[in-house]
Amino acid sequence: MIKVNYALGIDVGGTSIKYGVIDNNGEVAVKYSMPLDPSETGLSVLKRLSQQINELKLHFRSLHFNIFFTKMIFQNRNICRIS
């Protein structure tokens, strides 16, 4: 029996966070997009993302993940664009 491992990729962008799970064959198992609200604090965004990751971990037992930040920083508990 071949063991299937899963990887979660997370891309934090300016207007949304996109994330998806692929298997060890490179097949996309699921993909999602979570919109960002400019008035939302960075901590609030991380809590929402953490909830999503915990739900995915229930379905994908062997889950590894990477987070990519593109032109984004957390400043004063808010997500801000880098000019």
C-alpha positions in Angstrom: 0.0 0.0 0.0 1.4 3.4 -1.0 1.2 6.1 1.8 -0.3 9.3 0.5 1.1 12.5 2.0 -0.5 15.9 1.5 0.9 19.4 1.3 -0.9 22.6 2.1 0.2 25.7 0.2 -0.9 29.1 1.5 -0.5 32.4 -0.5 -1.2 35.6 1.4 -2.1 38.3 -1.0 -3.4 41.8 -0.9 -7.1 41.0 -1.2 -7.3 37.3 -0.3 -5.6 34.3 1.0 -5.5 31.4 -1.4 -4.8 27.9 -0.2 -4.9 24.4 -1.4 -3.9 20.8 -0.7 -2.0 18.6 -3.1 -1.1 14.9 -2.8 2.4 13.4 -3.3 1.5 12.9 -7.0 0.9 16.6 -7.5 -2.8 16.2 -7.8 -4.9 19.1 -6.3 -7.2 17.6 -3.7 -8.9 20.9 -2.7 -8.4 24.6 -3.2 -10.0 27.7 -1.5 -9.9 31.4 -1.4 -10.5 33.5 1.7 -11.2 37.2 1.1 -9.5 39.8 3.2 -11.2 42.8 4.8 -8.9 45.9 5.0 -10.5 46.7 8.4 -9.7 43.3 9.8 -6.7 42.9 12.2 -3.8 40.6 11.4 -4.6 38.6 14.5 -8.2 38.1 13.2 -7.0 36.9 9.8 -4.6 34.5 11.5 -7.4 33.1 13.7 -9.6 32.5 10.6 -6.7 30.9 8.7 -5.9 28.7 11.7 -9.5 27.5 11.9 -9.4 26.6 8.2 -6.1 24.7 8.6 -7.5 22.8 11.6 -10.5 21.7 9.6 -8.2 20.5 6.7 -6.1 18.5 9.2 -9.2 16.5 10.1 -9.5 15.3 6.5 -5.9 15.0 5.6 -3.9 13.1 8.3 -0.4 13.7 6.9 -0.5 17.4 6.1 2.6 19.5 5.7 2.4 23.2 4.8 4.1 26.3 3.5 3.0 29.9 3.7 4.0 32.5 1.1 3.7 36.2 1.7 3.8 38.4 -1.3 4.2 42.2 -0.7 2.5 41.9 2.6 3.6 42.7 6.2 1.9 42.6 9.6 2.2 46.0 11.2 0.5 47.2 14.4 -1.7 44.1 14.3 -3.0 45.0 10.8 -2.2 43.6 7.4 -0.5 46.3 5.3 0.7 46.4 1.7 4.4 47.1 1.1 4.7 50.0 -1.3 
